[in-house]
Amino acid sequence: MSAPARVAPGRAPERFTVRVPGSKSITNRALLLAGVAAGRSTLVEPLIADDTRAMLEALRVLGAGVSERTGADGSVRWELDGLGGAPSGPARVYCGMGATVGRFLVPMLAAGSGRFSVDAHAQLRRRPLGPVLEALRAQGAGVTGDAFPLELDAHGLEGGTVTVDASVSSQFLSGLLLAAPFARRETRLRFAALVSRPYLELTLDAMRAFGVEPRVERDAITVARGGYRATEFAVEPDASTASYFLAAAALTGATVALPGLDRRATAQGDIELVALLERMGCTVRDGAALELTGPGRPHGIEADMNGSSDVFMTLACVAVFADGPTTITGIGHARVKETDRIAACAENLRRLGIQVDEGPDQIRIHPGTPRPDVRLPTYEDHRVAMAFSLVGLRVPVLIEQPAVVSKTCPEFFELWRATGASVGLEDGSW
C-alpha cells in the first residue's frame, strides 16, 4: 500500500461487531518472559503484527524455540521453548520500530552474558533510551552508545537500589523490571515521577503470570533474585486498537460490540477512553462483549489523558464533531512517541480547517466542518493513520502511507469497513 488510502462516508450500520486483535503491549511483555522462562509457554491469541514479529524474531535469534499452531477452537497459539534464563551472546538483534522490543530487550540482554549488537529502524533510533542505559550502567552493565545502534558487553546485572527516570516513558521502568529477576541480588527500582502508569501494571501482571511477584510501593518496586516459569498466557484484545471502533460508534450513533474486551477486568490504560466517551454522551453496556452506543453529536469535554496518551488522537478526532471545544491535557510525553504526536495531530487538524490550540502538554480542539479530500500525512505513525480514519466517517480524507498500520494492526483498513466507511486506495489498486 504505497498510494494513499481514501476513507469516505458510507452507509453506517445501526450495529456492528469487531473482533479486535490482541494487545501489542501485553503480547510483547508475555513474549519476552516466555522467551527467558524455564520450559514451554503458550501464548493464546497473540497480536500478529510488525512489533510482535520483531520481538519473536529477536527471541529466535537468541536461541528460544518458536512455533505457531492453531488450537481446536481456531485460536492462534505461539509456543516458545524458553532459554531458562537471561540470553547468552554473541548475537545480533534487530528491534524494528518497536519501542517495547528495544526498551525491553536491552535490559534483558544486559542481564545475560556475552556480546550483543542491537540496532533498530531509524524511527526508533530517534526515540529516547537514555534512562534505561543510565540505570543499566549503574548496575555495572557495559554499554557502548547512547541510542540505537548499541553494543553490549554483558556480564550480568548487579541489582541493588537503582533510581530510574520514568517521567518520559514507563517503558524504561518496565524494561528494567522484566530483567530484574536475573540480577545477582535483589533489585529495588526507585522512581520520582511516572507517566502512563497503567502500562506499568501490565508489566507487573505479566511478571506475576510467569511466577515472579514484585513488591510494589508508592515510589519503588522490589524484585527478588530468581527466574520465570513457563505458563499458558491468554492475550486480551488491544484497547488501543479498540479505541477507533468505539469512537466510530460515537460519531455515527451506531452500537459497536467488542467481544472479549472487559473494561472491569483489563489493566490496559487506554480503556479509559470508554469513560471519556460516556462523558461525551455515549452509553455503555459491559458484558462478554463491551458495547458502546454513540449519540451522533458528542459533547465537548476536558480530559487529563496522562494514563492513556496513546489514544488522545482518537478523542481529538471525535472532538472535531462535538458541540463545544475539547481540551486534552497531561500528554507531554506523547511528543516523544513514533512522532511528536501533539504536533502531528494539530497539523493534520489544521490541514482539515479545524482550529487548534497547542501547548507543551495539551491540545484544545474547536469543533468545525472539515474540508473534504485533504491529504493527511501519517509521519510513519500507525496511530495517526488509524485516528484520522475517524474523520473519514464524516468527510472523505486521504491517508498517506496506510501500510504503517501494520506496526500494530495490519488488518485495520479491512476491519474499518465494519463501521460503514468506504475504504480503498486512491489509485484504485486495493
C-alpha positions as CSV (number, residue, x, y, z in Angstrom):
1,M,0.0,0.0,0.0
2,S,2.1,2.9,-1.3
3,A,-0.8,5.0,-2.6
4,P,-2.9,7.0,0.0
5,A,-6.0,5.3,1.3
6,R,-9.2,7.1,0.7
7,V,-11.6,6.8,3.6
8,A,-15.1,8.2,2.9
9,P,-18.5,8.1,4.5
10,G,-20.7,5.1,3.6
11,R,-23.9,3.7,5.0
12,A,-23.3,3.4,8.7
13,P,-24.9,0.3,10.2
14,E,-27.1,0.5,13.3
15,R,-24.9,-2.1,14.9
16,F,-21.6,-3.7,14.1
17,T,-19.2,-6.2,15.8
18,V,-15.4,-6.1,15.6
19,R,-13.1,-8.8,16.9
20,V,-10.1,-6.6,17.8
21,P,-6.7,-8.2,17.6
22,G,-4.6,-9.0,20.7
23,S,-2.9,-6.3,22.7
24,K,0.6,-5.3,21.4
25,S,1.7,-4.2,24.9
26,I,0.6,-7.4,26.5
27,T,1.9,-9.7,23.7
28,N,5.4,-8.3,23.8
29,R,5.7,-8.5,27.6
30,A,4.5,-12.1,27.6
31,L,6.7,-13.0,24.6
32,L,9.8,-11.8,26.3
33,L,9.0,-13.6,29.5
34,A,8.1,-16.8,27.7
35,G,11.4,-16.5,25.8
36,V,13.5,-16.4,29.0
37,A,11.3,-18.7,31.2
38,A,12.2,-22.3,32.0
39,G,10.0,-24.7,30.0
40,R,7.5,-24.3,27.2
41,S,5.0,-21.5,27.3
42,T,1.9,-20.9,25.1
43,L,0.5,-17.5,24.1
44,V,-3.1,-17.7,23.1
45,E,-4.3,-15.2,20.5
46,P,-1.2,-13.0,20.5
47,L,-1.1,-10.0,18.3
48,I,0.4,-10.8,14.9
49,A,1.9,-7.5,13.7
50,D,5.3,-5.9,12.9
51,D,6.2,-5.1,16.5
52,T,5.4,-8.5,17.9
53,R,7.1,-10.3,14.9
54,A,10.2,-8.2,15.7
55,M,10.2,-9.5,19.3
56,L,9.5,-13.0,18.2
57,E,12.4,-13.0,15.7
58,A,14.8,-11.5,18.3
59,L,14.0,-14.3,20.7
60,R,14.5,-16.8,17.9
61,V,17.9,-15.3,17.2
62,L,18.8,-15.5,20.9
63,G,18.0,-19.3,20.9
64,A,14.4,-19.6,22.0
65,G,12.3,-22.2,20.3
66,V,9.4,-20.7,18.5
67,S,6.4,-22.4,16.8
68,E,2.9,-21.4,15.7
69,R,-0.2,-23.6,15.6
70,T,-4.0,-23.3,15.6
71,G,-6.0,-24.6,18.5
72,A,-9.1,-26.8,18.2
73,D,-11.2,-23.6,18.7
74,G,-9.5,-21.8,15.9
75,S,-7.3,-19.7,18.1
76,V,-3.8,-18.9,17.1
77,R,-1.1,-20.1,19.6
78,W,2.6,-19.3,19.8
79,E,4.6,-21.8,21.6
80,L,8.0,-20.9,23.0
81,D,10.7,-23.1,24.5
82,G,12.3,-20.6,26.8
83,L,16.0,-20.1,27.5
84,G,15.6,-20.8,31.2
85,G,17.5,-17.5,32.0
86,A,18.8,-14.3,30.5
87,P,20.3,-14.7,27.0
88,S,23.9,-15.6,26.1
89,G,25.8,-14.0,23.3
90,P,27.2,-13.4,20.8
91,A,24.2,-12.3,18.9
92,R,23.0,-9.5,16.6
93,V,19.4,-8.3,17.4
94,Y,17.2,-6.0,15.4
95,C,14.3,-4.3,17.1
96,G,12.4,-2.8,14.1
97,M,10.2,0.1,15.1
98,G,9.1,-1.4,18.3
99,A,9.9,0.6,21.4
100,T,8.6,-2.3,23.5
101,V,11.1,-4.5,21.7
102,G,14.1,-2.3,22.1
103,R,13.4,-0.9,25.6
104,F,12.6,-4.4,27.0
105,L,15.3,-6.4,25.2
106,V,18.3,-4.2,26.1
107,P,17.9,-4.7,29.9
108,M,17.3,-8.4,29.4
109,L,20.5,-8.7,27.2
110,A,22.5,-6.8,29.8
111,A,21.3,-9.3,32.4
112,G,22.8,-12.1,30.4
113,S,26.3,-12.8,29.2
114,G,28.4,-12.3,26.1
115,R,28.5,-9.7,23.3
116,F,25.3,-8.3,21.7
117,S,24.9,-5.8,18.9
118,V,21.5,-4.2,18.9
119,D,20.0,-2.0,16.2
120,A,16.6,-0.6,15.2
121,H,14.7,1.2,12.5
122,A,15.7,4.9,12.0
123,Q,12.4,5.9,13.8
124,L,13.3,4.0,16.9
125,R,16.9,5.3,16.8
126,R,15.5,8.8,17.3
127,R,13.4,7.9,20.4
128,P,14.8,8.3,24.0
129,L,16.7,5.5,25.6
130,G,19.0,7.3,28.0
131,P,17.2,6.5,31.3
132,V,17.4,2.7,30.6
133,L,21.1,2.9,29.8
134,E,21.8,5.1,32.8
135,A,20.1,2.6,35.1
136,L,21.9,-0.4,33.5
137,R,25.3,1.3,33.8
138,A,24.6,1.9,37.4
139,Q,24.3,-1.9,37.8
140,G,27.6,-2.5,36.1
141,A,26.5,-3.1,32.5
142,G,28.9,-2.5,29.7
143,V,27.1,-0.4,27.1
144,T,28.6,1.4,24.2
145,G,26.4,4.1,22.7
146,D,23.6,6.3,23.9
147,A,21.0,5.3,21.4
148,F,20.5,2.5,18.8
149,P,22.7,1.1,17.5
150,L,24.3,-0.2,20.7
151,E,27.0,-2.7,21.7
152,L,26.5,-4.6,24.9
153,D,29.3,-6.4,26.7
154,A,27.1,-8.3,29.1
155,H,28.2,-9.9,32.3
156,G,25.1,-9.7,34.3
157,L,23.5,-7.0,36.4
158,E,24.4,-6.3,40.0
159,G,21.0,-5.3,41.2
160,G,20.7,-3.3,44.4
161,T,18.9,0.1,44.7
162,V,18.7,2.0,41.4
163,T,16.9,5.2,40.6
164,V,15.0,5.3,37.2
165,D,13.8,8.4,35.4
166,A,10.3,7.3,34.3
167,S,9.0,10.8,33.6
168,V,9.1,10.4,29.8
169,S,8.1,6.7,29.4
170,S,7.0,4.0,31.8
171,Q,8.7,1.5,29.3
172,F,12.1,2.4,30.9
173,L,10.9,1.2,34.2
174,S,9.1,-1.8,32.7
175,G,12.2,-3.0,30.8
176,L,14.4,-2.9,33.9
177,L,11.7,-4.7,36.0
178,L,11.4,-7.5,33.4
179,A,15.2,-8.2,33.7
180,A,15.5,-7.7,37.4
181,P,15.0,-11.4,38.5
182,F,18.2,-12.3,36.8
183,A,20.4,-9.8,38.7
184,R,22.9,-11.1,41.2
185,R,21.0,-9.7,44.1
186,E,17.6,-8.2,44.9
187,T,16.8,-5.2,42.8
188,R,14.9,-2.1,44.1
189,L,13.9,0.3,41.4
190,R,13.0,3.8,42.6
191,F,11.2,6.5,40.6
192,A,10.1,10.0,41.5
193,A,7.7,10.6,38.6
194,L,5.9,8.1,36.4
195,V,3.8,8.6,33.2
196,S,1.4,6.0,31.8
197,R,1.2,4.1,35.0
198,P,-1.4,1.6,33.6
199,Y,1.3,0.2,31.3
200,L,3.5,-0.5,34.4
201,E,0.5,-2.5,35.7
202,L,0.6,-4.6,32.6
203,T,4.3,-5.4,33.2
204,L,3.6,-6.4,36.8
205,D,0.7,-8.6,35.8
206,A,2.8,-10.4,33.2
207,M,5.6,-11.0,35.7
208,R,3.1,-12.5,38.1
209,A,1.7,-14.7,35.4
210,F,5.2,-16.1,34.8
211,G,5.9,-16.7,38.5
212,V,7.6,-13.5,39.8
213,E,5.9,-11.4,42.5
214,P,7.3,-7.9,42.7
215,R,6.8,-5.9,45.9
216,V,5.2,-2.6,45.0
217,E,5.5,0.7,47.0
218,R,4.3,4.1,46.1
219,D,7.6,5.2,44.6
220,A,9.6,1.9,44.4
221,I,9.3,-1.7,43.2
222,T,11.5,-4.5,44.6
223,V,12.2,-7.8,42.7
224,A,13.8,-10.8,44.3
225,R,16.5,-12.8,42.5
226,G,15.1,-15.8,40.7
227,G,13.6,-16.6,37.3
228,Y,10.4,-17.1,35.3
229,R,8.5,-20.3,34.9
230,A,6.6,-21.3,31.8
231,T,2.8,-20.9,31.6
232,E,-0.1,-20.6,29.2
233,F,-1.0,-17.0,28.7
234,A,-4.1,-15.6,27.0
235,V,-3.7,-12.2,25.3
236,E,-6.8,-10.0,25.6
237,P,-7.9,-7.6,22.8
238,D,-6.0,-4.4,22.3
239,A,-7.8,-1.5,24.0
240,S,-5.8,1.0,21.9
241,T,-7.0,-0.5,18.6
242,A,-10.5,-0.9,20.0
243,S,-10.5,2.9,20.6
244,Y,-11.0,3.7,17.0
245,F,-14.1,1.5,16.7
246,L,-15.5,2.8,19.9
247,A,-15.0,6.3,18.6
248,A,-16.6,5.4,15.2
249,A,-19.8,4.4,17.1
250,A,-19.6,7.7,19.0
251,L,-19.6,9.6,15.7
252,T,-22.2,7.6,13.8
253,G,-24.7,6.9,16.5
254,A,-24.3,3.2,16.0
255,T,-23.7,0.4,18.5
256,V,-20.4,-1.4,18.4
257,A,-19.8,-4.7,20.2
258,L,-16.2,-5.7,21.0
259,P,-16.1,-9.4,22.1
260,G,-13.5,-10.3,24.8
261,L,-12.8,-6.7,25.9
262,D,-13.9,-6.2,29.6
263,R,-13.2,-2.8,31.0
264,R,-13.9,-4.1,34.5
265,A,-11.1,-6.6,34.3
266,T,-8.4,-5.1,32.0
267,A,-5.4,-3.3,33.2
268,Q,-4.9,-1.6,29.8
269,G,-4.9,2.2,30.4
270,D,-6.4,3.1,27.1
271,I,-9.7,1.6,28.2
272,E,-10.1,5.0,29.9
273,L,-11.4,6.2,26.6
274,V,-14.7,4.4,27.3
275,A,-15.4,6.6,30.3
276,L,-14.4,9.7,28.4
277,L,-16.8,8.8,25.6
278,E,-19.5,8.3,28.2
279,R,-18.9,11.9,29.3
280,M,-19.3,12.9,25.6
281,G,-22.8,11.3,25.6
282,C,-22.2,7.7,24.7
283,T,-24.0,4.8,26.6
284,V,-22.1,1.7,27.5
285,R,-23.0,-1.9,28.4
286,D,-20.5,-4.2,30.0
287,G,-20.6,-7.9,29.4
288,A,-19.0,-10.7,27.4
289,A,-18.6,-8.0,24.7
290,L,-18.1,-4.4,25.6
291,E,-20.9,-2.4,23.8
292,L,-21.0,1.3,23.2
293,T,-23.7,3.3,21.5
294,G,-22.9,6.8,20.3
295,P,-25.0,10.0,20.5
296,G,-24.1,11.0,16.9
297,R,-23.3,14.6,18.2
298,P,-20.8,14.2,21.1
299,H,-20.3,16.8,23.8
300,G,-17.0,18.7,24.2
301,I,-15.1,17.9,27.4
302,E,-11.9,18.4,29.3
303,A,-9.8,15.3,29.8
304,D,-6.5,14.5,31.5
305,M,-5.1,11.6,29.4
306,N,-1.8,11.1,31.2
307,G,-2.5,7.4,31.6
308,S,-4.0,6.9,28.1
309,S,-2.0,9.2,25.8
310,D,-1.8,6.6,23.0
311,V,-5.5,7.3,22.3
312,F,-5.6,11.1,22.8
313,M,-5.7,11.5,19.0
314,T,-8.8,9.2,18.9
315,L,-10.6,11.6,21.2
316,A,-9.2,14.6,19.3
317,C,-10.8,13.4,16.1
318,V,-14.1,12.8,17.8
319,A,-13.9,16.3,19.3
320,V,-13.9,17.8,15.7
321,F,-17.6,17.0,15.6
322,A,-18.5,17.8,19.2
323,D,-21.0,20.5,20.3
324,G,-18.2,22.5,22.0
325,P,-14.4,22.7,22.5
326,T,-12.5,19.8,23.9
327,T,-9.2,20.2,25.9
328,I,-6.9,17.3,26.4
329,T,-4.1,17.7,29.0
330,G,-1.3,15.6,30.6
331,I,0.1,14.3,27.3
332,G,3.5,16.0,27.1
333,H,5.2,12.5,26.8
334,A,3.3,12.0,23.5
335,R,5.8,14.3,21.9
336,V,8.4,11.5,22.1
337,K,6.5,8.6,20.6
338,E,6.8,7.4,17.0
339,T,6.5,11.1,16.1
340,D,5.6,14.3,18.1
341,R,2.0,13.3,18.3
342,I,0.7,16.6,19.6
343,A,2.3,18.5,16.7
344,A,1.2,15.9,14.2
345,C,-2.4,15.9,15.4
346,A,-2.5,19.7,15.4
347,E,-1.0,20.0,12.0
348,N,-3.5,17.5,10.4
349,L,-6.5,19.1,12.1
350,R,-5.3,22.5,10.7
351,R,-5.0,20.9,7.2
352,L,-8.6,20.0,7.6
353,G,-9.5,23.6,8.5
354,I,-10.1,22.9,12.2
355,Q,-9.0,25.5,14.8
356,V,-6.5,24.0,17.3
357,D,-4.6,25.5,20.3
358,E,-1.5,23.6,21.1
359,G,0.6,23.7,24.3
360,P,3.6,21.8,25.6
361,D,1.5,19.0,27.2
362,Q,-2.0,19.7,25.9
363,I,-4.2,20.3,22.9
364,R,-7.6,22.1,22.5
365,I,-9.9,21.3,19.6
366,H,-12.6,23.7,18.4
367,P,-15.3,21.8,16.5
368,G,-15.9,22.6,12.9
369,T,-16.6,21.2,9.4
370,P,-13.5,19.6,7.9
371,R,-12.5,20.2,4.3
372,P,-13.1,17.1,2.2
373,D,-10.4,15.2,0.3
374,V,-7.5,16.6,2.3
375,R,-4.2,14.5,2.1
376,L,-3.1,13.7,5.6
377,P,0.5,12.7,6.3
378,T,0.9,9.9,8.9
379,Y,4.6,10.7,9.9
380,E,5.4,6.9,9.9
381,D,3.0,6.7,12.9
382,H,0.3,4.0,12.9
383,R,-1.8,5.8,15.4
384,V,-2.1,8.9,13.2
385,A,-3.3,6.7,10.3
386,M,-5.9,5.0,12.4
387,A,-7.1,8.0,14.4
388,F,-7.6,10.2,11.3
389,S,-9.6,7.5,9.6
390,L,-12.4,8.6,12.0
391,V,-12.7,11.9,10.1
392,G,-13.4,9.8,7.0
393,L,-16.7,8.7,8.6
394,R,-18.0,12.3,8.0
395,V,-16.0,13.7,5.1
396,P,-13.6,11.9,2.6
397,V,-9.9,12.0,3.6
398,L,-6.7,10.7,2.0
399,I,-4.5,8.8,4.5
400,E,-0.9,8.8,3.3
401,Q,1.3,5.7,4.0
402,P,-1.6,3.5,5.0
403,A,0.6,0.5,5.4
404,V,2.1,2.0,8.5
405,V,-0.8,0.4,10.4
406,S,1.0,-3.0,10.1
407,K,3.0,-1.9,13.1
408,T,0.2,-2.9,15.4
409,C,-2.9,-3.8,13.3
410,P,-2.2,-5.0,9.7
411,E,-5.9,-5.7,9.0
412,F,-7.1,-2.2,10.3
413,F,-8.5,-1.0,7.0
414,E,-10.3,-4.3,6.3
415,L,-11.8,-4.1,9.8
416,W,-12.7,-0.4,9.3
417,R,-15.3,-1.3,6.7
418,A,-17.4,-2.7,9.5
419,T,-18.1,0.9,10.6
420,G,-19.8,1.6,7.3
421,A,-16.9,3.6,5.8
422,S,-15.9,3.3,2.2
423,V,-12.2,2.3,2.1
424,G,-9.9,2.0,-0.9
425,L,-6.6,3.1,-2.3
426,E,-6.5,6.4,-4.2
427,D,-5.2,4.7,-7.3
428,G,-7.8,2.0,-7.2
429,S,-5.3,-0.8,-6.7
430,W,-6.8,-2.1,-3.5
